[in-house]
C-alpha cells in the first residue's frame, strides 16, 4: 500500500499534456533548457533573452536554435507571445495556493 502525503490529499494532480514553453531570461548558454532535457521533461525553446553574443552563440550551438542576442530592457510582455488561454492555465495552477497567503 502506498502512503499518501498531505499534498496529494489537498491538491488535485495536474497533468501537463503539452510541452513546456521555455522562456529563458538571462539565458546564458541555456542551463535551464539543459536541466529540463536531462530530466526528460518535454519542452520547446520558446524565447531566450541574452544580451551577450558569445553565450547566445553557444546557446544556439548546444540547443540547435537560432536566437539572436537581445537586451532584456528591450523586451515587453507582448514579445513573449503568451496567449490568454495559457495565462488562464497558469492562473488555475497557482491561484489555489493564494488561500494560504494572508
N, C-alpha and C positions, 0 to 999 in steps of 0.2 A: 504494500500500500504506500502510495506517495504522500509525503507530508505537504500540507497546504500552508502557504505563508500568508501574512496579512494582506499583502498587495493583491494576491490572487482573489481573495475574498472581497476586497474593496473596489477593485477596478476591473472592467471587462478587458479581455485580451484583444489587443489591436493587431491586426494582420495587415501588413503593407503589401498590396498586390501589384504595385508598380515600382520600377527602380527609383531610388532616391535621386533627386536632382541636387547635385552637389554644387553649392556656391562657396567658393573659397576666397575669402577676403584676406589680404596679405598672404597670398598663395605660396610664395617661395617656390620650392621645387615640387610641391604637391604632397606633403606628408599626410594630409587628411585623406586624400584620394588613395594613397598607397595603403593607409590603415584600413579603409573600407575594403579595398581589394584583398588584402591579407586576411580579413575577417570573413570574406566570402559574401559580403553584402552587395546585392545588385544595385548599381548606381550608374548615373550618367554625368559626365562633366558638363554642368550647365553653364557656369560662369567661373572665371578665375581672374582675380584682380591682383596685380603685382606691378609696381612701378619700375622695378629694376629689370632691364632687358636680359641680363645674364641668367638669373634664376628662371625667368619666363622661358628662355630658350631651353633650359634644362627641363623644365616642366613639360614643355611640348615634346621634347625628345623622349622623356621617360613614359609619358602617358599617351603619345600619339595624337596630340591635339594641335590646334593652330591658334591659340590665344595670342593676342598682342599685349604688350605692356601698357598699362593704364594706371594713372594716379587715382587712388580711392577718392580723392577730393573732387574728381570729375564724374563720379558715379551717382546716379539718382535712383530712387526706388523703381521708376518705370523702366530703367535699363536692365533690371533683373528679370523682366518678362514673367512675373508671377501673376497668374490669373486668379479671379475671385474664388473659384471652386477650391483651388489649392490653399488659399488663405483660410477658407471656412474649414477645410480638413485640418489644418494646423490648429485652428482655434478649438475645434472639437476635441483634439488630443490633449490640449493643455489647460483649457478653461476649467474642467472639473477640479483641478488641483487648486484653483483660486479660493475654494471654500476654506482652505487651511490658512490663508493669509488674512490677518486681521489688521 
